[in-house]
């Protein structure tokens, strides 16, 4: 499968073809949070919006039974190829967000969903921007994830997700609380604007999402847990 090959930190390598979201700062921050979770042998993990499968593979290396979901064929194929190259078992399936996992239960759900505020009100139907654009407030996917995750978790199971503070940290915490998943911010990291946010600086400024001179965004890890 032609594409880019990336090596990250511990020698983890993944292939991601054009149009598939490759591991970036938000992915690596979420992996740090994953490292703190108990996901050894027998644990079931769901990686939602898996992209290249980087996080799914990280959980599988710990001995977890991993299901990885993405809505694009290329991402599912990339995840299957990367699992095969690493000698790991990952069930990679195509579908919309939590849909393929309905009726199942997991000890941990991971997600690096689309969360970038965008001039377009809807999630793009095609193209690479599907991996990051999420409507005017960046919450088109986040809200669905917050509303549906509790029903897929074992008692005591956890949801770990990463997103930008631009789309509202309090909104996520409150929505998870209403869904029966008390949550907290466990990690924060400021990173320079990437090409997408840099290209939207004027639009973000006009909407009051950034201040004049801002050139960094804050990424957050949110951990929510279903009561045992």
DACORVEN-V700772 format. One record per residue. RES is the residue in one letter. PHI is phi in whole degrees, -180 to 180 (* if undefined). PSI is psi in radians with two decimals (* if undefined). D_LAST is the distance of its C-alpha to the last C-alpha in Angstrom with 1 decimal. Layout:
BEGIN
res-><RES RES>
phi-><PHI PHI>
psi-><PSI PSI>
d_last-><D_LAST D_LAST>
END
This chain:
BEGIN
res-><X X X X X X X X X X X X X X X X X X X X X X X X X X X X X X X X X X X X X X X X X X X X X X X X X X X X X X X X X X X X X X X X X X X X X X X X X X X X X X X X X X X X X X X X X X X X X X X X X X X X X X X X X X X X X X X X X X X X X X X X X X X X X X X X X X X X X X X X X X X X X X X X X X X X X X X X X X X X X X X X X X X X X X X X X X X X X X X X X X X X X X X X X X X X X X X X X X X X X X X X X X X X X X X X X X X X X X X X X X X X X X X X X X X X>
phi-><* -67 165 -85 -122 -118 -118 -130 60 -92 89 -66 -121 -137 -103 -140 -71 -56 94 -104 -68 -88 -56 -132 -57 -68 -62 -69 -66 -68 -65 -60 -68 -59 -60 -88 -90 -89 -129 -78 -55 95 -73 -108 -129 -116 -107 -99 75 -70 63 -77 88 -57 -73 -60 -66 -61 -70 -64 -64 -85 100 -75 -92 -114 -114 -117 -121 -151 -90 -108 -61 -63 -67 -62 -64 -60 -64 -64 -65 -65 -65 -65 -64 -88 70 -117 -99 -136 -85 -106 -131 -96 173 -92 52 -85 -51 -65 -104 -58 93 -111 -131 -133 -82 -149 -116 -111 -157 -117 -81 -59 -146 -81 -59 -137 -61 -81 -75 -111 -66 -58 -74 -159 92 -63 -64 -57 -79 -137 -73 -147 81 -58 -103 76 -117 -59 -94 -55 -64 -64 -66 -61 -71 -103 -67 -58 -70 -108 -104 -64 -54 86 -75 -130 -112 -119 -139 -121 -160 -83 -65 -62 -101 98 -71 -60 -60 -68 -61 -69 -68 -65 -60 -65 -85 91 -127 -54 -135 -149 -85 -105 -146 -136 -150 -91 -133 -63 -54 -83 -59 -67 -66 -61 -72 -108 -54 -63 -63 -63 -66 -63 -86 78 -84 -136 -102 -54 90 -63 -137 -136 -118 -100 -95 -129 -103 -114 -115 -123 -133 -81 -59 -79>
psi-><1.97 2.55 -3.03 2.66 2.19 2.50 2.32 1.96 -1.37 0.26 0.07 2.25 2.41 2.62 2.37 2.05 2.93 2.33 -0.12 2.31 2.04 2.79 2.28 -2.92 -0.67 -0.65 -0.79 -0.60 -0.68 -0.60 -0.65 -0.70 -0.69 -0.65 -0.41 -0.12 2.68 1.68 0.84 -2.84 2.31 -0.33 2.52 2.32 2.39 2.14 1.94 2.14 0.95 -0.43 -2.08 -0.14 0.19 -0.84 -0.62 -0.74 -0.67 -0.70 -0.68 -0.61 -0.40 -0.07 0.05 2.72 1.99 2.33 2.24 2.30 2.41 2.69 -0.06 2.46 -0.68 -0.70 -0.73 -0.76 -0.76 -0.74 -0.75 -0.73 -0.79 -0.63 -0.73 -0.74 -0.57 -0.10 0.59 2.70 2.05 2.25 1.88 2.13 2.63 2.37 3.08 1.89 -2.05 -0.13 -0.83 -0.27 0.03 2.34 -0.10 2.93 2.54 2.68 -0.44 2.35 2.26 2.53 2.32 1.38 2.92 2.28 0.12 2.16 2.42 2.62 -0.54 2.41 -0.42 2.74 2.34 2.40 -0.32 2.96 2.91 -0.44 -0.27 -0.43 -0.22 -0.57 2.38 0.79 3.11 -0.66 0.01 0.26 0.14 -0.64 -0.70 -0.80 -0.70 -0.67 -0.78 -0.70 -0.54 -0.21 -0.65 -0.66 -0.17 0.05 2.46 2.70 2.28 -0.10 2.85 2.67 2.28 2.16 2.72 2.43 3.03 2.56 -0.28 -0.44 0.17 1.69 -0.80 -0.69 -0.68 -0.81 -0.75 -0.66 -0.71 -0.69 -0.78 -0.49 0.02 0.37 1.45 2.36 2.83 2.75 2.17 -0.38 2.53 2.45 2.25 2.30 2.63 2.60 2.35 -3.08 -0.64 -0.91 -0.67 -0.65 -0.30 0.26 -0.82 -0.77 -0.77 -0.68 -0.78 -0.55 -0.04 0.29 -0.38 2.86 2.77 2.34 -0.20 2.33 0.24 2.64 2.74 2.19 2.50 2.55 2.21 2.25 2.19 2.53 2.35 2.38 2.43 *>
d_last-><43.1 45.0 43.1 42.2 40.7 38.6 37.8 35.0 34.7 33.9 36.2 33.8 36.1 35.5 38.0 37.7 40.4 41.8 39.5 36.2 34.3 34.7 32.5 33.2 32.0 28.9 28.0 28.7 26.6 23.6 24.4 24.3 20.8 19.9 21.6 19.0 16.1 15.4 16.7 18.9 20.1 17.9 15.6 16.2 17.2 18.7 21.5 22.6 26.3 26.9 30.6 32.2 29.0 29.0 25.2 24.6 27.0 25.5 22.2 24.2 26.2 23.1 22.8 20.1 20.9 21.6 22.5 24.6 25.6 28.6 31.0 34.1 35.9 37.0 33.6 32.4 35.6 35.3 31.8 33.1 36.2 34.3 32.0 35.1 37.0 34.2 33.9 30.2 28.4 26.9 26.6 28.2 28.5 30.2 28.8 27.7 24.6 21.5 23.8 24.3 20.6 20.0 18.7 17.0 13.5 13.2 11.3 13.4 15.7 18.8 21.5 24.9 25.9 29.3 29.4 33.0 34.7 37.7 40.9 40.1 37.8 36.4 34.8 37.8 38.3 39.6 40.5 38.7 37.7 35.0 33.0 33.1 34.6 32.2 34.4 35.9 32.8 31.0 28.1 29.0 26.5 23.9 23.3 22.8 20.3 18.3 18.5 17.6 15.0 11.8 13.2 13.6 10.2 8.0 4.2 4.3 7.8 10.5 13.7 16.8 20.0 23.4 26.0 29.0 29.0 31.9 29.6 27.6 24.7 24.0 24.1 21.3 19.1 19.9 19.5 16.0 15.1 16.7 14.9 11.5 11.0 11.9 14.3 16.9 20.1 20.1 23.6 26.8 30.0 33.4 35.3 38.8 39.1 39.4 42.2 40.3 39.6 43.0 44.7 42.9 43.6 46.0 43.7 40.7 43.1 44.4 40.9 40.1 37.3 39.2 42.0 45.5 45.6 41.9 41.6 38.1 34.6 31.3 28.6 25.0 21.7 18.7 15.2 12.4 8.6 6.3 3.8 0.0>
END
